[in-house]
Amino acid sequence: MESVTATALVTGPAPHGPVADFLTDPTAFWAFITRTVLGWAAPYMPVLVPVTTAAAVCVTTARGRMRHRRQRRFADDARCVEILAPPQIPAKGGDVLWAQLAGLLRPWWRRLTDGQPHLGFEYAWSPTGLGIRLWVPGTVPLGLVRRAVEAAWPGAHTRVQQPPELIPPGHVVTAGRLRPARPEVLPLRTEHAADPLRAVLQAATGMSEGETALVQILVRPATGAAVRRARRTARRLKAGGSAPRLARSCCTGHNQY
């Protein structure tokens, strides 16, 4: 017996439309779109170029002024709160403090117009001893911050003082900026067998007269978008996806003031 092969052909009109053109020949599709847009815009170029340039300049100027206005509002009436630690420090006091200050997160529309201020947590060493301070912008309620500190560490006291002069004129300053060495989606470890501040406290000992050392930590509440992005990245890592980009390494600088 011989095998017989039958072939059936179905003919019809070729599909047309933007989607069909894009699927069948993407290069020709984008070339056609580019020619169409350029052909439409060419007669209006003498008007479009100055209008686009003026709009870009206006947007850039407006953003700069808005950023300057935010910084002025943060700096006006800013306060420096000194923290007087109690004899006994609760182990989870830091967690309680930052959990309470998470309420400082503003809604998205206020962040868009007024920004989200940071709080500056500072360790300041001098030949007379160690000072612990909180720098509070002018737009943050001072009473909320003071009550959060006193609630996190029972027995602690706070007092508002005049902001000290961080960099006196004519002094040489050596500074550095530290960043996490691992991706920001990974949580920070809070359980330590030994106090992690021991190395920091020891590094600032033996200072001579006229020397000052500062360690400042700028913090602000994480937005909902940042939390959702971190959760998506964590789920992708758990499913075997690629690791996120690592944070940039620390950089140092040396300036004369």
NUDRENKOL-848024 format. One line per 10 residues: number of its first residue (from 1); for each residue x, y, z of N, C-alpha, C, O, CB. Coordinates in pm, whole numbers, plus 50000, padded with zeros to 5 digits. Glycine has a CB too. Layout:
% NUDRENKOL-848024
NUM = X,Y,Z,X,Y,Z,X,Y,Z,X,Y,Z,X,Y,Z ~ ...
***
This chain:
% NUDRENKOL-848024
1 = 50085,49881,50000,50000,50000,50000,50088,50124,50000,50196,50124,50060,49904,50001,50122 ~ 50044,50227,49935,50117,50352,49929,50049,50455,50018,49926,50460,50027,50126,50404,49783 ~ 50131,50536,50085,50077,50642,50171,50040,50763,50086,50107,50796,49988,50179,50683,50280 ~ 49935,50825,50125,49884,50941,50053,49885,51059,50149,49832,51049,50260,49740,50916,49997 ~ 49946,51171,50109,49953,51291,50191,49864,51397,50129,49878,51430,50012,50099,51342,50204 ~ 49775,51450,50207,49684,51554,50158,49717,51684,50228,49743,51684,50348,49535,51514,50182 ~ 49716,51794,50157,49745,51926,50210,49628,52018,50178,49585,52028,50063,49877,51984,50153 ~ 49578,52083,50281,49465,52176,50262,49516,52318,50281,49585,52345,50379,49348,52144,50361 ~ 49484,52406,50192,49525,52546,50197,49401,52633,50217,49301,52618,50148,49601,52588,50068 ~ 49412,52721,50311,49303,52815,50338,49353,52953,50303,49450,53001,50362,49255,52808,50488
11 = 49290,53017,50211,49330,53149,50167,49228,53252,50214,49111,53220,50236,49347,53154,50013 ~ 49274,53371,50227,49187,53480,50271,49262,53611,50264,49381,53612,50231,49135,53456,50413 ~ 49198,53719,50294,49263,53850,50288,49370,53860,50398,49352,53811,50509,49159,53964,50303 ~ 49482,53925,50364,49590,53943,50461,49546,54041,50570,49479,54140,50541,49719,53994,50391 ~ 49585,54014,50695,49544,54106,50805,49611,54241,50788,49726,54250,50744,49580,54046,50943 ~ 49540,54345,50823,49590,54480,50816,49567,54549,50951,49490,54501,51034,49523,54559,50701 ~ 49633,54661,50971,49618,54738,51093,49750,54758,51164,49847,54690,51132,49520,54670,51186 ~ 49755,54850,51258,49881,54879,51329,49936,54758,51403,50057,54734,51400,49860,54991,51428 ~ 49849,54680,51469,49897,54565,51545,49956,54460,51451,50062,54404,51479,49783,54503,51630 ~ 49887,54433,51340,49937,54334,51245,50069,54380,51183,50160,54299,51166,49834,54307,51136
21 = 50080,54510,51150,50205,54560,51093,50319,54549,51192,50432,54517,51156,50189,54704,51048 ~ 50289,54578,51318,50395,54569,51419,50441,54425,51440,50560,54400,51457,50346,54628,51552 ~ 50347,54329,51439,50382,54190,51462,50455,54129,51343,50544,54047,51361,50258,54108,51493 ~ 50418,54168,51223,50481,54109,51105,50616,54170,51072,50707,54100,51027,50389,54123,50986 ~ 50631,54304,51095,50757,54370,51061,50777,54488,51156,50745,54601,51120,50758,54418,50911 ~ 50830,54464,51276,50845,54574,51373,50937,54685,51322,50910,54802,51349,50898,54520,51505 ~ 51044,54651,51250,51137,54754,51202,51068,54850,51106,51083,54971,51119,51257,54689,51135 ~ 50995,54796,51012,50923,54881,50918,50815,54962,50988,50788,55076,50950,50862,54796,50806 ~ 50752,54905,51090,50649,54976,51164,50705,55101,51232,50649,55210,51219,50584,54885,51267 ~ 50818,55083,51305,50876,55198,51375,50933,55300,51277,50929,55421,51303,50985,55153,51472
31 = 50987,55253,51164,51035,55348,51063,50919,55431,51007,50935,55551,50985,51105,55273,50948 ~ 50805,55368,50986,50687,55441,50936,50639,55543,51040,50606,55656,51006,50573,55343,50901 ~ 50635,55502,51166,50592,55594,51272,50686,55714,51281,50642,55828,51296,50586,55521,51408 ~ 50817,55688,51273,50915,55797,51280,50898,55894,51165,50900,56016,51185,51057,55743,51281 ~ 50882,55842,51043,50862,55930,50927,50734,56010,50939,50729,56127,50900,50860,55848,50798 ~ 50629,55948,50993,50502,56019,51007,50513,56133,51106,50467,56244,51081,50392,55923,51051 ~ 50576,56105,51221,50590,56209,51324,50677,56323,51274,50643,56440,51293,50649,56150,51453 ~ 50791,56290,51210,50879,56394,51159,50811,56475,51049,50827,56596,51041,51009,56332,51106 ~ 50735,56406,50963,50663,56478,50858,50559,56572,50914,50536,56680,50859,50597,56381,50764 ~ 50494,56533,51024,50395,56622,51085,50461,56738,51157,50410,56850,51154,50306,56544,51181
41 = 50575,56713,51224,50637,56816,51307,50725,56911,51228,50753,57022,51275,50719,56752,51415 ~ 50770,56872,51108,50863,56957,51033,50808,57097,51006,50883,57193,51026,50898,56892,50902 ~ 50684,57114,50964,50637,57252,50939,50628,57337,51066,50633,57459,51060,50501,57248,50874 ~ 50616,57270,51183,50598,57345,51307,50729,57359,51386,50727,57410,51498,50494,57278,51393 ~ 50841,57315,51329,50968,57321,51401,51004,57462,51447,51049,57478,51561,51077,57268,51313 ~ 50987,57567,51364,51022,57701,51414,50946,57743,51538,50991,57829,51613,50997,57802,51306 ~ 50828,57681,51561,50751,57713,51681,50776,57612,51792,50784,57650,51909,50602,57719,51648 ~ 50789,57483,51756,50804,57379,51857,50936,57391,51932,50940,57370,52053,50794,57243,51793 ~ 51045,57424,51862,51175,57429,51928,51179,57536,52037,51217,57503,52150,51285,57456,51826 ~ 51143,57661,52011,51147,57759,52121,51046,57731,52231,51073,57754,52349,51123,57897,52066
51 = 50927,57679,52192,50827,57648,52295,50875,57535,52386,50861,57542,52508,50693,57610,52230 ~ 50933,57430,52325,50985,57319,52406,51100,57363,52495,51109,57323,52611,51031,57205,52315 ~ 51189,57447,52440,51301,57498,52520,51251,57582,52636,51299,57568,52749,51397,57579,52433 ~ 51156,57670,52610,51102,57755,52717,51032,57671,52823,51045,57698,52942,51005,57858,52659 ~ 50957,57568,52780,50889,57482,52877,50990,57407,52964,50971,57395,53085,50798,57382,52805 ~ 51099,57356,52903,51201,57285,52981,51268,57379,53081,51294,57340,53195,51306,57224,52888 ~ 51297,57502,53039,51359,57599,53130,51264,57632,53245,51307,57642,53360,51398,57727,53055 ~ 51136,57650,53214,51038,57682,53319,51024,57567,53418,51018,57590,53539,50902,57714,53256 ~ 51019,57444,53368,51006,57328,53457,51129,57315,53546,51117,57291,53666,50985,57198,53376 ~ 51249,57330,53488,51371,57320,53566,51379,57430,53673,51417,57403,53787,51492,57328,53474
61 = 51342,57552,53635,51343,57663,53732,51242,57640,53843,51271,57665,53960,51314,57795,53661 ~ 51122,57593,53806,51019,57568,53907,51062,57459,54004,51038,57471,54125,50887,57530,53840 ~ 51124,57352,53953,51171,57245,54042,51279,57296,54135,51280,57261,54253,51223,57127,53960 ~ 51372,57378,54083,51475,57432,54169,51420,57522,54278,51463,57515,54393,51576,57507,54088 ~ 51323,57606,54242,51263,57694,54343,51183,57615,54445,51185,57647,54564,51174,57797,54276 ~ 51112,57512,54399,51037,57429,54494,51131,57358,54589,51102,57349,54709,50951,57327,54419 ~ 51244,57305,54538,51341,57239,54624,51402,57339,54724,51422,57305,54841,51452,57173,54540 ~ 51431,57459,54678,51486,57561,54768,51383,57599,54874,51419,57617,54991,51529,57686,54688 ~ 51257,57610,54836,51153,57644,54933,51137,57534,55037,51118,57563,55155,51019,57669,54862 ~ 51146,57408,54994,51140,57297,55090,51253,57306,55190,51232,57293,55311,51144,57162,55017
71 = 51375,57328,55140,51489,57335,55231,51477,57451,55328,51515,57440,55444,51618,57347,55151 ~ 51424,57563,55281,51405,57678,55370,51304,57646,55478,51323,57683,55594,51362,57801,55291 ~ 51197,57579,55442,51096,57543,55541,51151,57443,55642,51119,57451,55760,50973,57485,55472 ~ 51234,57349,55596,51296,57256,55689,51392,57328,55784,51398,57296,55903,51370,57146,55612 ~ 51467,57425,55731,51569,57492,55812,51509,57596,55906,51560,57616,56017,51671,57559,55722 ~ 51402,57663,55864,51341,57764,55950,51281,57696,56075,51208,57598,56065,51232,57843,55873 ~ 51314,57752,56190,51264,57700,56318,51307,57556,56344,51241,57486,56421,51113,57709,56323 ~ 51415,57510,56283,51467,57376,56314,51525,57375,56455,51577,57477,56501,51575,57333,56210 ~ 51516,57263,56522,51561,57252,56660,51659,57136,56676,51658,57040,56598,51442,57234,56755 ~ 51741,57148,56776,51835,57043,56813,51797,56994,56952,51802,57069,57049,51985,57094,56810
81 = 51758,56867,56961,51712,56808,57086,51822,56720,57141,51866,56625,57076,51580,56726,57066 ~ 51868,56751,57261,51969,56668,57327,51900,56563,57411,51807,56592,57486,52064,56755,57415 ~ 51947,56439,57399,51888,56326,57472,51977,56292,57590,52095,56263,57573,51870,56203,57379 ~ 51920,56297,57709,51991,56259,57831,51950,56116,57866,51838,56093,57912,51960,56358,57951 ~ 52039,56023,57843,52006,55881,57856,51990,55842,58002,52056,55899,58089,52114,55795,57790 ~ 51901,55745,58030,51885,55695,58167,51999,55600,58203,52076,55561,58115,51750,55624,58183 ~ 52012,55562,58331,52119,55469,58371,52106,55332,58304,52206,55272,58266,52119,55450,58522 ~ 51983,55283,58289,51959,55154,58226,51888,55176,58093,51786,55244,58086,51876,55061,58319 ~ 51943,55116,57986,51888,55133,57852,51813,55007,57812,51873,54900,57808,52001,55166,57749 ~ 51682,55017,57781,51610,54898,57734,51667,54849,57600,51708,54929,57516,51460,54928,57720
91 = 51668,54718,57583,51728,54661,57463,51651,54696,57338,51711,54714,57232,51737,54510,57476 ~ 51519,54708,57347,51435,54734,57230,51392,54881,57222,51293,54913,57155,51313,54644,57231 ~ 51463,54968,57290,51423,55109,57289,51429,55171,57151,51342,55250,57115,51509,55187,57383 ~ 51532,55137,57074,51542,55193,56939,51428,55150,56850,51377,55232,56773,51672,55151,56875 ~ 51385,55023,56858,51272,54978,56778,51145,55054,56814,51066,55091,56726,51250,54827,56798 ~ 51125,55078,56942,51006,55151,56986,51010,55294,56934,50908,55347,56890,50994,55149,57139 ~ 51126,55357,56939,51138,55496,56894,51102,55510,56747,51018,55593,56712,51280,55547,56917 ~ 51164,55431,56662,51140,55447,56519,51001,55399,56479,50945,55447,56381,51244,55372,56440 ~ 50943,55305,56554,50806,55263,56526,50708,55378,56552,50612,55396,56478,50768,55140,56610 ~ 50733,55455,56657,50646,55568,56687,50666,55681,56588,50570,55747,56549,50670,55618,56829
101 = 50789,55704,56546,50817,55813,56452,50776,55778,56309,50784,55864,56221,50963,55848,56457 ~ 50734,55655,56284,50684,55621,56150,50559,55700,56116,50524,55714,55999,50655,55471,56140 ~ 50491,55753,56219,50372,55834,56195,50402,55968,56130,50309,56039,56092,50300,55856,56323 ~ 50529,56003,56116,50566,56128,56049,50555,56120,55898,50571,56221,55829,50706,56167,56087 ~ 50527,56000,55844,50515,55986,55699,50397,56068,55648,50285,56055,55699,50499,55837,55659 ~ 50422,56150,55549,50318,56235,55492,50246,56165,55378,50302,56074,55317,50378,56367,55444 ~ 50123,56207,55348,50056,56150,55229,50129,56191,55102,50208,56286,55102,49908,56194,55223 ~ 50100,56120,54995,50177,56139,54872,50164,56281,54818,50261,56336,54766,50131,56041,54766 ~ 50046,56342,54830,50029,56475,54773,50107,56579,54852,50149,56680,54795,49881,56513,54769 ~ 50128,56558,54983,50210,56651,55059,50358,56627,55033,50437,56722,55033,50180,56638,55209
111 = 50396,56500,55010,50535,56475,54974,50569,56538,54839,50681,56583,54816,50563,56324,54970 ~ 50469,56541,54750,50493,56599,54619,50515,56749,54627,50597,56803,54552,50377,56569,54527 ~ 50445,56818,54714,50455,56963,54724,50556,57009,54827,50633,57102,54802,50321,57021,54756 ~ 50557,56944,54945,50640,56990,55056,50757,56898,55087,50843,56934,55168,50557,57006,55178 ~ 50764,56779,55025,50873,56688,55053,50852,56611,55184,50760,56640,55260,51003,56763,55058 ~ 50940,56514,55206,50937,56434,55328,51064,56463,55407,51172,56426,55363,50925,56281,55296 ~ 51054,56529,55522,51175,56565,55597,51241,56444,55663,51176,56345,55695,51143,56669,55703 ~ 51372,56456,55681,51449,56357,55756,51460,56399,55902,51441,56515,55936,51588,56339,55695 ~ 51490,56302,55986,51536,56327,56121,51684,56289,56128,51725,56187,56074,51452,56247,56227 ~ 51762,56372,56194,51905,56346,56205,51940,56298,56345,51932,56375,56441,51986,56470,56171
121 = 51979,56171,56357,52023,56114,56485,52175,56127,56489,52243,56083,56397,51977,55963,56503 ~ 52227,56185,56596,52369,56223,56597,52438,56178,56726,52384,56194,56835,52383,56374,56579 ~ 52558,56123,56709,52652,56101,56818,52764,56204,56801,52826,56211,56695,52709,55953,56820 ~ 52788,56282,56904,52890,56388,56897,52990,56368,57010,52954,56369,57128,52824,56530,56906 ~ 53118,56350,56973,53224,56332,57070,53308,56459,57079,53335,56525,56978,53312,56211,57034 ~ 53348,56490,57197,53439,56600,57223,53526,56560,57342,53498,56458,57405,53362,56735,57252 ~ 53629,56635,57374,53712,56598,57490,53634,56592,57622,53680,56529,57717,53825,56696,57505 ~ 53517,56656,57628,53438,56655,57751,53344,56535,57760,53289,56509,57868,53358,56782,57762 ~ 53322,56461,57652,53234,56345,57659,53153,56326,57531,53183,56384,57426,53141,56359,57776 ~ 53049,56243,57543,52964,56205,57431,52828,56271,57446,52768,56269,57554,52949,56052,57423
131 = 52779,56329,57337,52646,56386,57334,52559,56315,57231,52606,56283,57122,52653,56537,57304 ~ 52433,56291,57265,52337,56227,57175,52230,56329,57143,52168,56385,57234,52275,56096,57238 ~ 52209,56354,57015,52117,56460,56974,52025,56411,56862,52054,56314,56793,52196,56585,56928 ~ 51916,56481,56849,51822,56463,56738,51800,56598,56673,51759,56694,56739,51686,56400,56787 ~ 51826,56606,56544,51800,56727,56468,51660,56717,56409,51631,56623,56335,51907,56749,56357 ~ 51574,56812,56443,51433,56808,56404,51406,56925,56310,51424,57040,56350,51339,56813,56529 ~ 51362,56900,56185,51328,57010,56094,51212,57093,56149,51138,57049,56237,51292,56956,55955 ~ 51199,57214,56095,51096,57304,56145,50955,57259,56116,50862,57303,56184,51116,57437,56087 ~ 50935,57172,56017,50800,57125,55982,50756,57003,56063,50644,56956,56046,50794,57093,55835 ~ 50843,56951,56150,50810,56834,56230,50771,56879,56370,50844,56958,56430,50930,56733,56235
141 = 50660,56831,56426,50620,56872,56562,50725,56830,56665,50759,56713,56677,50484,56810,56598 ~ 50775,56929,56739,50879,56901,56837,50828,56816,56952,50898,56726,56998,50937,57030,56890 ~ 50707,56843,56998,50653,56766,57110,50638,56619,57079,50659,56535,57166,50521,56822,57151 ~ 50603,56585,56955,50589,56444,56917,50722,56372,56927,50729,56260,56977,50534,56432,56774 ~ 50828,56436,56881,50961,56373,56886,51007,56357,57030,51061,56252,57065,51062,56456,56807 ~ 50989,56456,57112,51034,56448,57251,50958,56340,57327,51017,56265,57405,51018,56584,57321 ~ 50828,56332,57306,50750,56228,57375,50787,56089,57326,50787,55994,57404,50600,56253,57356 ~ 50819,56076,57197,50860,55946,57145,50991,55901,57207,51007,55783,57238,50873,55951,56992 ~ 51085,55992,57226,51213,55958,57289,51192,55916,57433,51248,55815,57477,51311,56076,57281 ~ 51114,55991,57507,51093,55960,57649,51011,55833,57669,51024,55766,57772,51024,56076,57718
151 = 50926,55800,57570,50850,55675,57581,50935,55555,57542,50916,55446,57596,50726,55682,57493 ~ 51029,55572,57449,51112,55460,57405,51212,55420,57512,51240,55302,57529,51186,55496,57276 ~ 51267,55518,57584,51365,55491,57689,51313,55550,57820,51341,55666,57850,51506,55550,57652 ~ 51239,55473,57898,51186,55526,58025,51299,55579,58113,51401,55513,58133,51108,55416,58100 ~ 51279,55699,58164,51382,55764,58245,51468,55861,58167,51544,55937,58225,51469,55662,58307 ~ 51456,55859,58033,51533,55953,57952,51467,56091,57955,51346,56103,57974,51546,55902,57806 ~ 51548,56192,57937,51499,56329,57932,51551,56396,57806,51656,56359,57753,51542,56408,58059 ~ 51479,56494,57760,51519,56570,57643,51517,56719,57676,51439,56764,57760,51427,56540,57522 ~ 51603,56792,57611,51604,56937,57625,51646,56998,57492,51734,56948,57423,51700,56982,57739 ~ 51580,57106,57459,51609,57177,57335,51725,57273,57359,51724,57350,57455,51483,57253,57282
161 = 51822,57267,57273,51938,57355,57286,51965,57426,57154,51915,57387,57049,52062,57275,57331 ~ 52044,57529,57163,52083,57600,57042,52171,57510,56957,52264,57447,57008,52155,57732,57077 ~ 52144,57504,56828,52227,57418,56743,52373,57456,56752,52408,57572,56727,52180,57425,56596 ~ 52459,57363,56788,52602,57395,56796,52662,57418,56659,52609,57372,56558,52678,57283,56868 ~ 52772,57488,56657,52843,57513,56532,52921,57388,56495,53020,57354,56560,52938,57637,56544 ~ 52875,57320,56390,52936,57192,56355,53077,57209,56301,53167,57134,56339,52851,57119,56253 ~ 53097,57306,56215,53227,57324,56150,53271,57468,56173,53231,57556,56097,53220,57291,55997 ~ 53350,57496,56273,53398,57632,56295,53482,57679,56177,53549,57599,56112,53480,57640,56425 ~ 53480,57809,56148,53559,57860,56035,53707,57833,56054,53761,57845,56164,53535,58011,56018 ~ 53773,57796,55943,53917,57772,55946,53958,57633,55986,54078,57605,55992,53979,57867,56036
171 = 53863,57543,56015,53896,57407,56056,53904,57314,55936,53834,57334,55836,53794,57356,56158 ~ 53988,57214,55947,54000,57110,55844,53906,56996,55880,53904,56949,55994,54148,57060,55832 ~ 53828,56950,55781,53727,56848,55804,53755,56729,55714,53776,56744,55594,53584,56904,55779 ~ 53756,56611,55773,53763,56486,55698,53633,56409,55722,53598,56380,55836,53888,56400,55739 ~ 53562,56378,55614,53429,56319,55629,53413,56204,55532,53488,56191,55436,53320,56424,55606 ~ 53315,56123,55559,53283,56010,55472,53134,55983,55475,53066,56019,55571,53360,55884,55514 ~ 53084,55921,55370,52944,55884,55359,52934,55733,55348,52993,55673,55257,52876,55953,55237 ~ 52861,55670,55439,52849,55525,55444,52717,55482,55383,52614,55546,55405,52862,55473,55588 ~ 52722,55374,55308,52601,55314,55249,52599,55165,55283,52704,55105,55306,52597,55336,55095 ~ 52479,55105,55286,52473,54961,55310,52549,54885,55203,52542,54918,55085,52327,54913,55315
181 = 52621,54782,55245,52698,54701,55151,52612,54598,55080,52653,54542,54979,52811,54633,55222 ~ 52492,54570,55132,52403,54473,55071,52279,54544,55017,52255,54660,55052,52363,54364,55173 ~ 52200,54479,54934,52081,54545,54877,51987,54597,54985,51973,54535,55091,52006,54450,54786 ~ 51924,54710,54958,51839,54772,55057,51713,54691,55087,51649,54714,55189,51800,54910,55012 ~ 51678,54596,55000,51560,54516,55025,51581,54421,55142,51485,54380,55207,51522,54437,54901 ~ 51706,54386,55171,51735,54296,55282,51723,54372,55414,51769,54486,55423,51876,54235,55268 ~ 51662,54312,55516,51643,54383,55643,51776,54399,55717,51868,54319,55703,51543,54308,55732 ~ 51782,54505,55797,51898,54527,55882,51890,54436,56004,51784,54418,56063,51907,54675,55925 ~ 52002,54378,56040,52007,54289,56156,52005,54372,56284,52086,54463,56301,52132,54199,56152 ~ 51914,54341,56372,51901,54414,56498,51941,54330,56620,51957,54384,56729,51759,54462,56515
191 = 51957,54200,56602,51998,54114,56713,52149,54096,56708,52202,54043,56610,51924,53976,56707 ~ 52218,54140,56811,52363,54131,56816,52406,54066,56948,52349,54093,57054,52427,54272,56800 ~ 52507,53981,56938,52560,53919,57060,52629,54021,57149,52625,54010,57272,52657,53807,57025 ~ 52693,54120,57088,52760,54227,57163,52711,54361,57111,52658,54369,57000,52916,54216,57151 ~ 52728,54464,57190,52683,54597,57152,52760,54644,57029,52882,54656,57036,52702,54696,57270 ~ 52694,54671,56916,52767,54714,56796,52826,54853,56808,52910,54892,56727,52677,54709,56677 ~ 52783,54931,56909,52837,55066,56925,52972,55068,56995,53034,55173,57007,52739,55151,57002 ~ 53018,54952,57042,53146,54951,57113,53260,54999,57024,53344,55079,57066,53176,54812,57164 ~ 53261,54951,56900,53369,54991,56809,53360,55140,56778,53463,55207,56768,53362,54910,56680 ~ 53238,55192,56762,53223,55335,56733,53267,55419,56853,53336,55520,56836,53076,55368,56696
201 = 53228,55378,56971,53266,55453,57091,53417,55448,57113,53476,55548,57154,53194,55399,57214 ~ 53478,55335,57087,53622,55322,57107,53700,55404,57005,53807,55457,57036,53663,55176,57100 ~ 53647,55414,56882,53719,55488,56778,53730,55636,56809,53821,55702,56760,53651,55469,56645 ~ 53639,55689,56889,53639,55832,56918,53705,55867,57049,53698,55982,57092,53499,55884,56918 ~ 53769,55773,57115,53835,55801,57242,53974,55860,57217,54030,55848,57108,53846,55674,57327 ~ 54027,55923,57318,54161,55980,57308,54169,56103,57222,54272,56128,57159,54254,55878,57255 ~ 54061,56181,57216,54063,56302,57134,54134,56415,57208,54123,56427,57330,53920,56345,57096 ~ 54204,56495,57134,54276,56607,57192,54188,56731,57195,54078,56732,57139,54404,56635,57113 ~ 54237,56835,57258,54160,56958,57271,54138,57020,57133,54231,57032,57052,54233,57058,57365 ~ 54014,57060,57108,53980,57122,56980,53932,57025,56874,53892,57069,56766,54097,57193,56930
211 = 53935,56895,56901,53887,56797,56805,53743,56756,56837,53703,56751,56954,53979,56673,56803 ~ 53667,56728,56734,53527,56685,56748,53499,56577,56645,53543,56586,56530,53429,56806,56732 ~ 53427,56476,56686,53387,56368,56596,53235,56357,56596,53172,56365,56701,53452,56233,56638 ~ 53177,56339,56479,53033,56330,56465,52997,56209,56381,53064,56179,56282,52975,56458,56402 ~ 52893,56139,56420,52831,56034,56340,52683,56069,56331,52612,56070,56431,52853,55890,56403 ~ 52637,56098,56209,52499,56138,56186,52428,56032,56101,52483,55982,56003,52492,56277,56118 ~ 52307,56001,56142,52224,55903,56070,52096,55975,56031,52018,56016,56117,52194,55775,56158 ~ 52073,55989,55901,51952,56054,55851,51849,55947,55819,51877,55854,55743,51983,56141,55725 ~ 51731,55960,55876,51626,55860,55858,51494,55930,55828,51472,56044,55868,51613,55770,55985 ~ 51409,55860,55756,51272,55904,55732,51187,55781,55706,51240,55678,55662,51265,56005,55613
221 = 51057,55787,55731,50973,55668,55712,50971,55624,55566,50976,55705,55474,50829,55696,55760 ~ 50964,55493,55549,50954,55436,55414,50812,55455,55361,50715,55435,55434,50992,55285,55414 ~ 50801,55494,55236,50671,55513,55174,50609,55378,55138,50677,55275,55136,50683,55602,55049 ~ 50480,55381,55110,50413,55257,55070,50469,55199,54942,50478,55077,54927,50265,55281,55053 ~ 50508,55286,54848,50566,55236,54723,50699,55167,54749,50728,55064,54687,50585,55351,54623 ~ 50780,55222,54839,50909,55159,54870,50888,55023,54937,50962,54929,54908,50993,55250,54960 ~ 50789,55013,55025,50762,54884,55091,50713,54781,54990,50756,54666,54993,50657,54902,55203 ~ 50624,54823,54899,50576,54728,54797,50689,54685,54704,50697,54568,54666,50461,54791,54715 ~ 50776,54777,54668,50889,54742,54582,50982,54644,54653,51033,54551,54591,50967,54868,54541 ~ 51005,54665,54782,51090,54573,54857,51027,54434,54867,51097,54333,54859,51117,54628,54997
231 = 50896,54428,54884,50829,54298,54893,50833,54225,54759,50852,54103,54755,50685,54316,54938 ~ 50815,54299,54650,50824,54234,54518,50964,54179,54494,50980,54069,54443,50786,54332,54406 ~ 51065,54257,54532,51202,54210,54514,51229,54088,54600,51296,53995,54556,51301,54321,54547 ~ 51178,54089,54724,51198,53974,54811,51130,53849,54756,51186,53739,54763,51145,54004,54951 ~ 51010,53865,54701,50942,53749,54641,51019,53698,54519,51027,53577,54496,50798,53785,54601 ~ 51075,53791,54440,51152,53748,54324,51277,53673,54365,51314,53574,54302,51188,53867,54238 ~ 51343,53720,54469,51462,53650,54519,51426,53512,54573,51498,53415,54551,51532,53732,54628 ~ 51313,53503,54643,51271,53375,54699,51237,53276,54589,51256,53156,54606,51152,53393,54792 ~ 51187,53326,54476,51153,53239,54364,51273,53204,54278,51259,53133,54179,51048,53304,54279 ~ 51391,53253,54314,51512,53221,54239,51549,53323,54135,51628,53293,54045,51495,53091,54174
241 = 51494,53444,54144,51527,53547,54047,51663,53609,54074,51733,53569,54168,51421,53654,54048 ~ 51699,53706,53992,51829,53771,54005,51830,53863,54126,51726,53917,54165,51863,53850,53877 ~ 51947,53880,54183,51963,53965,54300,51957,54111,54258,52002,54145,54148,52095,53934,54372 ~ 51904,54200,54342,51900,54342,54308,52039,54401,54310,52134,54342,54361,51809,54418,54405 ~ 52048,54522,54252,52176,54591,54244,52222,54631,54384,52143,54680,54465,52167,54715,54153 ~ 52350,54608,54411,52404,54644,54540,52416,54794,54552,52429,54866,54453,52540,54578,54563 ~ 52410,54842,54676,52428,54984,54701,52571,55024,54669,52664,54943,54677,52392,55019,54846 ~ 52587,55150,54634,52721,55199,54604,52806,55200,54730,52756,55217,54841,52715,55340,54543 ~ 52935,55182,54711,53026,55179,54824,53041,55317,54883,53004,55416,54821,53162,55124,54783 ~ 53094,55322,55003,53109,55449,55072,53213,55534,55001,53306,55483,54938,53149,55426,55220
251 = 53193,55663,55011,53286,55757,54951,53333,55855,55056,53257,55888,55148,53221,55831,54831 ~ 53453,55902,55045,53509,55992,55143,53552,56120,55076,53575,56125,54955,53627,55927,55216 ~ 53561,56225,55157,53603,56354,55104,53684,56428,55208,53678,56396,55327,53483,56438,55062 ~ 53760,56527,55164,53844,56607,55252,53832,56751,55206,53874,56785,55096,53993,56558,55250 ~ 53775,56835,55290,53749,56974,55252,53804,57069,55355,53823,57033,55471,53600,56997,55233 ~ 53830,57191,55311,53879,57297,55398,53767,57399,55415,53712,57449,55316,54008,57364,55340 ~ 53732,57431,55542,53626,57527,55571,53688,57645,55644,53617,57739,55679,53512,57462,55656
***
